[in-house]
Amino acid sequence: MALDSLARCSLLEWDSSFFGFPIAQLSGETLSEPSGRAVLKWCKASSVRCLYFLADPNSAETAEWAHRLDFKFVDVRVELSLGVGAPNMPNVQEFALRAAQPSDITALQTIAREAHQDSRFFFDTNFPRARAEELFATWIVKDCEGRADKVFIAERKNSGPLGYITCNLSKDSQTGRISLVGVAAECRGRGLGKMLVSQALEWIRSAGAQKVLVVTQARNVAAQRLYQAAGFRTDSVKVWYHRWFEKPSL
């Protein structure tokens, strides 16, 4: 079906394949009655089962029509940034840092299945919990296989991975991005996250980047404190909605 100019939707091939049903995303950050109804019409004609919408939280009209058209609020997305300077590397002698190796992947997947439960995919219970866990287990594998420009892990001597951080550089190497950070449950609150972030900042700085970006959730207060302690400041806040047309079988 031809896309209504008001609908501004696109099918997400990877998400659809991973979850096993058609998923789309609404582009743009605002919603009105005409655009909202065009979106629903296009999604139903395209057999979409779930629609993602990242919205401007300052638009009262968007909030009203998202509610009226049965969009489900699932998350608040917080993006932070930092101008790169010399990082302050914390000295936590209990742990050592190194680049990830293929032999680490199984252990990293175990951490990933548990470490990202502040994500919208866990708070939208229409997604099966097991698939939400596998989403992040798959994510860390893909990052280790080359989607990330660098993956660092933290470990004790002969312990295997106890945490990880994945990093990317823009094509011009002027901007770095921290993508995924995970720490094993038994190691949280012991400075491991600070070590990983500092290592990532050092690598990004040494590559010549002038700025670093990271995204987290408003509900993830521990992550926000971690980044703020490293000097990051909030750039933007946006709201995630999901609109379901048919719920998956759990």
Summary of the structure (lengths in Angstrom):
residues: 250
radius of gyration: 19.5
end to end distance: 29.6
largest distance: 60.1
contacts: 777
relative contact order: 0.20
helix: 37%
strand: 30%
